[in-house]
Amino acid sequence: MHQILDIYRELIKPEWIAAHGGLYIVMFIIFAETGLFVGFFLPGDSLLFITGVIIANSVSKFGNVGLDLLYWISIISAAGIIGNMVGYWYGNKFGHMLMKRPDSLLFKKKHIHQAHEFYEKKGGMAIFLARFLPIVRTFAPIVGGMVDMKYKKFIYYNILGCLAWVVSMIMAGYLLGENEWVKKNLELIVVGLILVTTGPVLFKMFFGKKKATPQA
């Protein structure tokens, strides 16, 4: 847990991002969070918000901020879409093996069960809505593959959900990024964003009511 917190502290610093590959590292992290089950702990929402802040306060890459936004939104969205495709493929091919894995720090079967429950409640829209739910967004495409969701339907909700998520979060950071108060309190804002987006999911994981065991 301590190591994960250390990673969080570094990832929410624009200076650290700039020194470790710039926004391309955000692209890689979004892929990992949405495509690799070991990436469930990564703070995708916060990184997308920070991406918008960085774009708002950086020298334009193309001499036009509109092109900058289009470029980064396009490649980061592509990373998220491909990530979900990888998750779907893995779930479809190896889902049965995944459920036989023992729990570890980076994998717990309860995450799969929670994503499956969410999928059963929301159907195809689960792939879209999961983009806005930390942890669930990592495992929803895996579950989609495990239950043999129609691929065309999966791709449709995958693309739609990823674009809605990436565009909304980056544009929020961009529109607020030039505000002096935001720049001075960015770390506080990002921590708050992590708590708001992750808190309800973690609360349900650890304190949600367990289903009663049927009596014989």
N, C-alpha and C positions, 0 to 999 in steps of 0.2 A: 504493500500500500504506500509506503514511504517513497519508493521509487516512482510510482505513478504520480504522486503529488509533485515530485521534483520535475517530472516531464511536463506536467500542467503548468508549473511556474515558468518554465522556459518557453513553452509554446504560446503563451499569452503575451509575450514581449515582442513588439515589432522589431526591436533591435536584433534579437536573437534570430528571428525569421530572416531578416535582411542579411545576416552574417552566415546563414546556412542554406543558401540556395534561393533566397528570396521567395516570391510567391509560387515558384515551382515546387517548393517543399509542401506548400498548402495543397497543391494538386495531388502530390503523392499521398499525403495524409488522408485526404478525402477519399481517394481510391482505397486505401488500406482500411479506413473505418467502414466503408460500405461494401467491401468485397472480401475481406479477410476476417474470420471470426475472432482472431486475436487482436483486432483493432477496435473492439467495442468500446474501450475506455477513452478513445481519442476525442477531443473536444471540437467536433466539426462545426457546430453552430458558432462558437466563439472565433474560430479561425476564419470563417467566412466573413464575420463582422469585421475582424481586424483587417482582412484583405481589403474591404471597402475603405477603411480608415487609411491604410497605407496608400491606396490609389489616390485618395483625396489630397494627400500631403506629399506626394512624390513628383519628381520631374516626369513629365509625360514620356512614355516609351515610344509613342508614334507621333508626338507633336499634336495630339488631339485626345482629350480625355475620354470622349465618346468611344474612340477606337480602343483606348486602353481598357475601358470597361467591357466592351464587346469581346476583346481578346481573352481577358482573364476569365470572364464568365463562361466563354465558350470552352476553353480548355479545362477549366475546373469542373464544369458540367459534364464534359466528356469523360473525365476521370471518374466521376460519381456514377454515371450511367454504365460505364464498363465495369466498375466495381460491383454493381448490383448484378450484372450479367455473370460475372465470375462466381458470385455467391449463389445465384440460381443454378448454375452448372454444377457447382460443388454439391449443393443440396440434392440435385437430381441424380447425380452419379454416386455420391458417397454418403448420403444422409443416414442410411441404415448403420454405416460404420461409425459415423459421428456420434450417434446415440449410444454406442457401446464404449465410447471413450470414458475413462474415469475423470471425475471433476478435477480441475486444477485451478491455479490462480488466474490463468488466461482463458479458461473455458469451464462453464458450468451448464449442465443440461437444463437447468431451470430457465435460462435465457431462451433456449429453443422452445420450451413449453409455453413461456409467456408470449413469444412471437407467434406461436401456433394458435394460442387462444385469441390473440388480437386478429389474426388472419381469419379465423372462423367467425368472429363477430363482424368484421368489416368487409370480408370478401376481397375482390380485386382492389378496392380502394385502400386496402391495408398497405399495399406497396407504395401508394401515393402518400398516405398519411404518416407512414412510418418514417419518412424522411425528416419529419419534424420532431421525432421522438428518439433521443439518445438511447443507445443499446438496442432498442427495438429495430432501428434502421439497419443495424448490422445483421440481424438474424432473420428479418422478414423475407429477404430474397432467398435465403437458404431454405426457409420453410416453404416458400413458393415452389421451389424446385422439388422439395421432398413430397409435396402433395400433387405434383404433376400439373401445376397451373398451366393453362394454355400459353405457349410462348409468345404469340402475338399480343395477347392480352397483357402479359407480364411486361413486354417491351413498351407497350403504350403507357401503362401507369408508371413504369420506370422512368421514361423520358419526361413525362408530364410532371411527376413528383420532383425529380431532380432539378429541372429548370425552375419550378416554383420555389424550391428551397434555396438554391444557389442565388438566384436573382434577388429574392426578398432579403436575404441576409447580407449579401454584398452591398446592395443598394442602401440598406439601412445604415451600414457602416460608412458608406461614401457620403450620404446626405448629412450625417452627423459628424463626419470626420474632421471638418474644418472648424468646428465649434471649439473655442478655447477651453471651455469647461470639460468637454469630452476628452480633449487631448491631455489635459492635466490629470484627469481621473480615469484614464482608459483602463488601467488594471482593475480598479474598483468596479467599473462597468462590466468588464469581462467576467469577473468573479460572480457578479450578480446575475449575468446572463447564464453562466454555467449552473448556478443554483436554481434559477427559474426553469431552465429547460430539463435539467437532470434530476432535480429534487423530487418531482412527483413520481418519476419512474423508479428512483431508488426507494422512495417511501413504500410504493406498492410491492417492490421486491422483498423488502425486509420486514414490513409491518402489515402487508395485505392479509386479509382473512384467508385462512386455509379452509379448503372445502372439507366439510365433515365427512368422516369415513363411514360408509353405510354399515348399519348394524345387521348382523346375521339374523 
